[in-house]
Amino acid sequence: MTEGDGDQHDEARRPRGVPRRAVLGGALTAAAAGIVGYEVGAAGATADDDGAGTGAPAEASAVAVVPKGELVADDVQAALVDVYGRTSALARLEDLRVAYELVDDFPPSAGTGRVGALGWTPVASGAGAAVEPDAPLEGGVVRLVTGTTATGRAGLHLGLDQHEGAPVFTMQWRLRHTATVDPDEPSALVFGALASIDADPTGPEVGPAVAWVHDPARSPKWICRVVVDGEVTDVDSKRVVDDRFHRFTIASDGDGLARFTFDDAEVASVPVDKEGRARYGQGIVLAKTAGTSPRTVELDWFYLRRELPR
């Protein structure tokens, strides 16, 4: 082998038009920034519709990392400029044209009768029922308490008419709720995209809704619920209700499907009304249905990203 043969041999294995090192660096930089997907496959191999590669296994030196249509720069400098444009403060301002985001870690609220940084409206009824802000310096926790009456309830909402049909949004709540163990002291909890926090949380009157539910009369586990035109569709998440904090995510894809994620695992996909005209927003309510022992929910944070049709 003559000097330089190794370079020529490697060159034959690189994707044409882009130096292999630049492609690798650009893809991994973008992936680390969390803004672009990437594929790892053998150079020259083809991909099926499901993304599975075909052909014989390749040596490690023949494997290329190829961006999936996002980074199109053919040199490192241009790729870095592209990455900066997507992650800079200016990119966040540009994003406001197509979406809005709401985040609340529930610090002490300056507004009378409001809760958290976003100014949630609290609702409490019954002796001892309350929405109790408890905000240490590192962040806040809001506690919903039903009180000591059989019809006590506590809730929060951030407007109940922002959404219509099946828009594109991602909503996440982090909270802790202890399961009801005494059948004589039942309660019910519902939170997510709702039309009412005054209605019975176990029935269709909260709808239209795309929500997480704990309804011990129906299941001891978390329920993924969609309410459309008074019709309730429930899917068992197979996740137990315990006394630990968990992250509950609802993602609507804008095309009639809602996905429910518990912590990091997707647990259900439920159809929603794409053509519906009834309006709904975001809220949480905990309500007693019998007995006098108080029930509580501790809400740590809330997040919403809503895509806009403009």
QUIMO-V860917 format. One record per residue. N is the residue number from 1. SS is DSSP state (H for helix, E for strand, C for the rest). PSI is psi in whole degrees, -180 to 180 (NA if undefined). Layout:
# QUIMO-V860917
n: (N | N)
ss: (SS | SS)
psi: (PSI | PSI)
This chain:
# QUIMO-V860917
n: (1 | 2 | 3 | 4 | 5 | 6 | 7 | 8 | 9 | 10 | 11 | 12 | 13 | 14 | 15 | 16 | 17 | 18 | 19 | 20 | 21 | 22 | 23 | 24 | 25 | 26 | 27 | 28 | 29 | 30 | 31 | 32 | 33 | 34 | 35 | 36 | 37 | 38 | 39 | 40 | 41 | 42 | 43 | 44 | 45 | 46 | 47 | 48 | 49 | 50 | 51 | 52 | 53 | 54 | 55 | 56 | 57 | 58 | 59 | 60 | 61 | 62 | 63 | 64 | 65 | 66 | 67 | 68 | 69 | 70 | 71 | 72 | 73 | 74 | 75 | 76 | 77 | 78 | 79 | 80 | 81 | 82 | 83 | 84 | 85 | 86 | 87 | 88 | 89 | 90 | 91 | 92 | 93 | 94 | 95 | 96 | 97 | 98 | 99 | 100 | 101 | 102 | 103 | 104 | 105 | 106 | 107 | 108 | 109 | 110 | 111 | 112 | 113 | 114 | 115 | 116 | 117 | 118 | 119 | 120 | 121 | 122 | 123 | 124 | 125 | 126 | 127 | 128 | 129 | 130 | 131 | 132 | 133 | 134 | 135 | 136 | 137 | 138 | 139 | 140 | 141 | 142 | 143 | 144 | 145 | 146 | 147 | 148 | 149 | 150 | 151 | 152 | 153 | 154 | 155 | 156 | 157 | 158 | 159 | 160 | 161 | 162 | 163 | 164 | 165 | 166 | 167 | 168 | 169 | 170 | 171 | 172 | 173 | 174 | 175 | 176 | 177 | 178 | 179 | 180 | 181 | 182 | 183 | 184 | 185 | 186 | 187 | 188 | 189 | 190 | 191 | 192 | 193 | 194 | 195 | 196 | 197 | 198 | 199 | 200 | 201 | 202 | 203 | 204 | 205 | 206 | 207 | 208 | 209 | 210 | 211 | 212 | 213 | 214 | 215 | 216 | 217 | 218 | 219 | 220 | 221 | 222 | 223 | 224 | 225 | 226 | 227 | 228 | 229 | 230 | 231 | 232 | 233 | 234 | 235 | 236 | 237 | 238 | 239 | 240 | 241 | 242 | 243 | 244 | 245 | 246 | 247 | 248 | 249 | 250 | 251 | 252 | 253 | 254 | 255 | 256 | 257 | 258 | 259 | 260 | 261 | 262 | 263 | 264 | 265 | 266 | 267 | 268 | 269 | 270 | 271 | 272 | 273 | 274 | 275 | 276 | 277 | 278 | 279 | 280 | 281 | 282 | 283 | 284 | 285 | 286 | 287 | 288 | 289 | 290 | 291 | 292 | 293 | 294 | 295 | 296 | 297 | 298 | 299 | 300 | 301 | 302 | 303 | 304 | 305 | 306 | 307 | 308 | 309 | 310)
ss: (C | C | C | C | H | H | H | H | H | H | H | C | C | C | C | C | C | C | C | H | H | H | H | H | H | H | H | H | H | H | H | H | H | C | C | C | C | E | E | E | E | E | C | C | C | C | E | C | C | C | C | C | E | C | C | C | C | C | C | H | H | H | E | E | E | E | E | C | C | C | C | C | C | C | C | H | H | H | H | H | H | H | H | H | H | H | H | C | H | H | H | H | H | H | H | C | C | C | E | E | E | E | E | E | C | C | C | C | C | C | C | C | C | E | E | C | C | C | C | E | E | E | E | E | E | C | C | C | C | E | E | E | E | E | C | C | C | C | C | C | E | E | E | E | E | C | C | C | C | C | C | C | E | E | E | E | E | C | C | C | C | C | E | E | C | C | C | E | E | E | E | E | E | E | E | E | E | C | C | C | C | C | C | C | C | C | E | E | E | E | E | E | E | E | C | C | C | C | C | C | C | C | C | H | H | H | C | C | E | E | E | E | E | E | E | C | C | C | C | C | E | E | E | E | E | E | E | E | C | C | E | E | E | E | E | E | E | E | E | E | C | C | C | C | E | E | E | E | E | E | E | E | E | C | C | C | E | E | E | E | E | E | C | C | E | E | E | E | E | E | E | C | C | C | C | C | C | C | E | E | E | E | E | E | E | E | E | E | C | C | C | C | C | C | C | E | E | E | E | E | E | E | E | E | E | E | E | C | C | C)
psi: (131 | 164 | 132 | -13 | -37 | -40 | -41 | -38 | -43 | -36 | -34 | -21 | -8 | 152 | 135 | 143 | -20 | 126 | 138 | -40 | -38 | -41 | -47 | -48 | -42 | -42 | -45 | -36 | -46 | -41 | -40 | -31 | -10 | 22 | -4 | 143 | 167 | 158 | 144 | 122 | 174 | 139 | 129 | -12 | 155 | 165 | 138 | 174 | -31 | 7 | -3 | 133 | 154 | 164 | 175 | 152 | 146 | 158 | 159 | -37 | -12 | 7 | 132 | 147 | 116 | 124 | 147 | 63 | 4 | -60 | 116 | 2 | 145 | 15 | 161 | -42 | -46 | -36 | -41 | -39 | -41 | -46 | -45 | -40 | -26 | -20 | -4 | 171 | -34 | -35 | -37 | -39 | -41 | -35 | -25 | -17 | -24 | -3 | 163 | 154 | 140 | 130 | 134 | 121 | 10 | 59 | 174 | 134 | 138 | -13 | 135 | 130 | 9 | 162 | 137 | 179 | -28 | -7 | 52 | 148 | 118 | 147 | 128 | 135 | 143 | 154 | 124 | -6 | 141 | 157 | 110 | 104 | 136 | 96 | 94 | 172 | -35 | -3 | -179 | 158 | 131 | 129 | 126 | 128 | 130 | -20 | -163 | 19 | 159 | -17 | 18 | 146 | 156 | 142 | 172 | 146 | 157 | 44 | 137 | 28 | 24 | -24 | 152 | 135 | -128 | 72 | 170 | 116 | 157 | 126 | 135 | 139 | 139 | 119 | 169 | 133 | 133 | 133 | 148 | 120 | -17 | 116 | -18 | -3 | 55 | 155 | 169 | 144 | 135 | 138 | 150 | -140 | 110 | 161 | -14 | 142 | 6 | -18 | 172 | 118 | -11 | -7 | -179 | -9 | -15 | -11 | 169 | 147 | 148 | 105 | 160 | 141 | 139 | 108 | 90 | -21 | -21 | -41 | 145 | -4 | 171 | 139 | 137 | 118 | 137 | 131 | 121 | 121 | 41 | -2 | 130 | 128 | 120 | 140 | 128 | 121 | -16 | 25 | 130 | 153 | 115 | -166 | 32 | 156 | 137 | 158 | 126 | 118 | 140 | 126 | 121 | 127 | 1 | -4 | 21 | 21 | 133 | 133 | 134 | 130 | 130 | 116 | -113 | 12 | 127 | 128 | -14 | 150 | 123 | 132 | 145 | 171 | 99 | -32 | 6 | 151 | -7 | 145 | 153 | 167 | -132 | 133 | 172 | 139 | 137 | 128 | 139 | 150 | -8 | 162 | 176 | 0 | 131 | 148 | 151 | 155 | 136 | 117 | 121 | -49 | 166 | 142 | 140 | 131 | 124 | 122 | 145 | 141 | 65 | NA)
